[in-house]
Amino acid sequence: MSQVAYVNGAFVSSDQATVSVYDHGFLYGDGVFEGIRVYHGRVLRLREHVARLYESARTIMLQIPAPPEEMERLIVETVRRNGLRDAYIRPVVSRGRGDLGIDPRKCPAPTIVIIVDKIQLYPEEAYRVGLKMITATHRKASADALNPRVKSLNYLNQIMARMEANLHGANEALMLNAQGYVCECSADNIFHVKNGEVFTPAPHLGILRGVTRDAVIEIGRDLGVAVHEGTYTLHDLYTADEMFLTGTGAELGPVVTLDGRSIGDGKPGPVTNRLIGAFRDLVAHEGTPVFDEASVR
Ligand code: PMP
């Protein structure tokens, strides 16, 4: 079904939405993006996502031609025009139209696109029985090459890892950094649980600092569960009691096997299930309202 998309100042049918073949987002992956969710007619952590979009843009010296408040307003308006109460939002800001060289000085105006649609990253069953994961041979790009904190349009590194997962019949791929420390999955952050405590790799190791990750750290601490951000190896993961991944698209997904080893008893664990429940409560109450509050259920 066709949706309403925002493209450079106009709301158009997503079937008709186009950008130039000279757009450097298309030619070179020169740009930044976000993934945001709407739950029950409210946009979850809109401010945090927009702040990350502007931080990503700042590092790549991409001047977004609107203040963050205007971007927030445009995002809400695009959702409103789609009428979807539960949806996924994809704001993209690329360097814009240039010539066939890479020089960004040839791109006078960034392209701004906002897409709203449904998303299902993994099969529904995988959330019930748990996801299968493998470790990719492709390592995360190091922070001095292309910092993974920047949510850029260059996802080929992650896509290579995801293809490895597909080749192995797994749902997801875990990625390590060049030193062999656990980083994150191809498009999600990773957590493990040991003796009732929760652990997740620290941002400096070379991960995207996920908004869902931050929400889960917050929820865990509110529940009185110890949550640690640190440096972990595959050994820590293979010997964990539980494992789960987090992301806006993925939400919270239990991981029950890694590289052919069962994690814990091979079933979604109690701490994971508790956090999933608390996350559901959070999305039921939080967020920026899109529609008339009276009509939101
Ligand atoms: N890591 C990567 C590489 C991602 O692309 C994403 C977002 N899909 C995440 C982690 C999770 O971030 P968030 O919770 O903000 O969606």
Residues whose N, C-alpha, C, O or C-beta is under 5 A from the ligand:
A	BS01	PMP	G35 E184 C185 S186 A187 D188 N189 L208 R209 G210 V211 T212 R213 T246 G247 T248 G249
